[in-house]
Amino acid sequence: MTTLKAKLQEDLTSAIRARNELASSTLRLTLSAITNQEVAGKEARVLSDEEVLKVIAKEAKKRREAADAFAQGGRPEQAARETLEGEFLDTYLPKQLGEAELDAIVAQAVEEARAAGAEGPRAMGAVMKIVNPKVAGLAEGGRVAAAVKKNLS
């Protein structure tokens, strides 16, 4: 059974051999972030595939935020590079939920929370507790929170 980290290392080797600078540099940074997570804390450990996916998602989010910052700062070349790196990392992540799918999950969670007695905007925490496990890795937290707020108002 090959792990996701092993697949990333194999892809890095392939990217280096193919002289694909974008892929090799992005994979190097991502593998470095994974290694940093593995040695963080009191004891070194090996990350599970789920934890590796979280690191990849975090790295992809960093790239999107950096692209926005570079675009606002008047550096379109660097913004384009960050965007490409983010899109490359997205290929390793599970397909994100569409707006309709996310809204359906959130609507169901809102109904569950209301059945349990949670009402109005104060129910946000209760709804998020129901929604988060269902959409973990399939939607960014900001998108989920916005959908919950929309459904509660």
C-alpha positions in Angstrom: 0.0 0.0 0.0 1.6 3.3 -1.1 0.9 6.2 1.2 0.2 9.7 -0.1 3.6 10.9 1.2 5.3 8.1 -0.8 3.3 9.2 -3.9 4.4 12.8 -3.4 8.0 11.6 -3.2 7.7 9.5 -6.4 6.1 12.5 -8.2 8.9 14.7 -7.0 11.5 12.3 -8.5 9.5 12.2 -11.8 9.2 16.0 -11.8 13.0 16.4 -11.3 13.7 13.9 -14.1 11.3 15.7 -16.4 12.9 19.1 -15.4 9.5 20.4 -14.4 10.6 23.3 -12.1 7.1 24.2 -11.0 6.1 20.7 -9.9 9.5 19.9 -8.3 9.7 23.1 -6.2 6.0 22.9 -5.1 6.5 19.2 -4.1 9.7 20.0 -2.3 8.0 22.7 -0.2 5.0 20.5 0.5 7.1 17.5 1.6 9.1 19.9 3.8 5.8 21.1 5.4 4.8 17.4 5.9 8.2 16.6 7.5 7.9 19.7 9.8 4.5 18.4 11.0 6.0 15.0 11.6 8.7 16.3 13.9 6.6 18.9 15.6 5.8 18.3 19.2 7.6 16.2 21.7 8.0 13.0 19.7 8.5 12.4 15.9 5.7 10.5 14.2 4.5 9.4 10.8 1.5 11.3 9.5 -1.5 9.3 8.2 -2.8 10.0 4.7 -5.6 12.1 6.2 -3.1 14.3 8.1 -1.0 14.6 4.9 -4.1 15.7 3.0 -4.7 18.4 5.7 -1.1 19.6 5.2 -1.6 19.7 1.4 -4.8 21.6 1.8 -3.1 24.1 4.1 -0.3 24.6 1.6 -2.8 25.1 -1.3 -4.7 27.6 0.8 -1.4 29.5 1.5 -0.7 29.6 -2.3 -4.2 31.1 -3.0 -3.8 33.7 -0.2 -0.3 34.6 -1.5 -1.6 34.9 -5.1 -4.2 37.4 -3.9 -1.6 39.3 -1.9 0.7 39.5 -4.9 -2.1 40.5 -7.2 -3.1 43.3 -4.9 0.6 44.3 -4.5 1.0 44.8 -8.2 3.1 41.7 -8.9 1.1 39.7 -11.4 4.0 37.4 -12.4 4.4 36.2 -8.8 0.6 36.0 -8.4 0.4 33.7 -11.5 3.1 31.5 -10.1 1.4 31.1 -6.8 -1.9 30.4 -8.5 -0.3 27.6 -10.6 1.3 26.1 -7.5 -2.1 26.1 -5.8 -3.8 24.5 -8.7 -1.0 21.8 -8.9 -1.5 21.0 -5.2 -5.3 20.8 -5.7 -4.7 17.8 -7.9 -3.8 15.8 -4.8 -6.9 16.9 -2.9 -10.3 15.3 -3.0 -12.8 17.0 -5.3 -14.3 20.0 -3.4 -18.1 20.1 -2.8 -20.1 22.3 -5.2 -22.2 25.1 -3.8 -25.5 23.1 -4.2 -24.0 20.0 -2.4 -22.7 22.2 0.4 -26.0 24.0 0.8 -27.9 20.7 1.0 -25.6 19.4 3.7 -25.8 22.6 5.7 -29.6 22.8 5.3 -29.9 19.3 6.7 -27.6 20.2 9.6 -29.7 23.3 10.3 -32.8 21.2 10.5 -31.1 18.7 12.9 -29.9 21.6 15.1 -33.4 23.1 15.2 -34.8 19.8 16.1 -32.4 19.7 19.0 -33.6 23.2 20.2 -31.0 25.5 18.6 -32.5 28.6 17.1 -31.3 31.7 15.2 -27.8 33.0 14.7 -26.7 31.5 18.1 -27.1 28.0 16.6 -24.0 28.5 14.5 -21.8 26.5 16.8 -24.3 23.6 17.0 -24.7 23.5 13.2 -20.9 23.7 12.6 -20.4 20.7 14.9 -22.8 18.7 12.8 -21.5 20.0 9.4 -17.7 19.8 9.9 -17.3 16.0 10.1 -19.5 15.6 7.0 -17.5 18.1 4.9 -14.0 17.5 6.3 -11.5 17.9 3.5 -14.3 18.6 0.9 -14.9 22.2 1.6 -12.9 25.1 3.2 -13.9 26.3 6.6 -14.7 29.8 5.4 -17.1 28.5 2.7 -18.8 26.2 5.3 -19.2 29.1 7.8 -20.6 31.4 5.1 -23.1 28.7 4.0 -24.2 28.1 7.6 -24.7 31.9 8.2 -26.7 32.2 5.1 -29.0 29.2 6.1 -29.4 30.5 9.7 -30.5 34.0 8.7 
